[in-house]
Amino acid sequence: MSMLSNYSDEQLLLLLKDDHIPAFNTIYERYSRQVYLYILSKVDTNDTAKDILQEVFTSLWERRRFAKIDSLKAYLYQGVRHKIIDIYRKEANYRKYLQQLIEHFDAHPHVITDHYDIKLKAQEVLEAINHLPAKMKEVFMLSRFENMSIEQIADKLNLSPQTVKNQISKALKVLRTHYQSDMLMMIALGSLLYQHY
């Protein structure tokens, strides 16, 4: 048991602001299990729950000097809720983009054969997109799936139009390289990869 286990949350937070590692460890010991169980009740896997738990406590440490924390427990749970909402939002986007890709492939029936799994190929494309660098991926998604113009993307992300164009060009190059050996896939991707921007 920590020497600081009898300290109040308020006392621990004061120590934490002074980079007191034992105080942080005590906070972790006090709240990690209950926070983890709460996360686990909201997400699908142990790994996801562990990742969120780590991110929340890492954030607490990184923001220790300037975060305004009235209630430590409330602060931790609020952080968890934000992380879970982000996951739900990403999953919703994933489903939306996956459906768009499936519909895109459905629009090219001349290249679809009985053994060609449309959903599987759509998932492969989306996984390839997911492996793009974060900013490149965001620009590409806005362009190809949200149908935003170069100017709209530039305004939204506070980038120059030329930077947006460069990011899209690089993304297309990566995806074309990824699928250059799969001619059926290249045909099925069709206008998704080659539409003008």
Sequence and secondary structure as in RCSB ss.txt:
>XXXX:A:sequence
MSMLSNYSDEQLLLLLKDDHIPAFNTIYERYSRQVYLYILSKVDTNDTAKDILQEVFTSLWERRRFAKIDSLKAY
LYQGVRHKIIDIYRKEANYRKYLQQLIEHFDAHPHVITDHYDIKLKAQEVLEAINHLPAKMKEVFMLSRFENMSI
EQIADKLNLSPQTVKNQISKALKVLRTHYQSDMLMMIALGSLLYQHY
>XXXX:A:secstr
  TTTTS HHHHHHHHHTT HHHHHHHHHHHHHHHHHHHHTTSS HHHHHHHHHHHHHHHHHTTTT   S HHHH
HHHHHHHHHHHHHHHHHHHHHHHHHHHHHHHT GGG  TT  HHHHHHHHHHHHHTS HHHHHHHHHHHTS   H
HHHHHHHT  HHHHHHHHHHHHHHHHHHHTT HHHHHHHTHHHH   
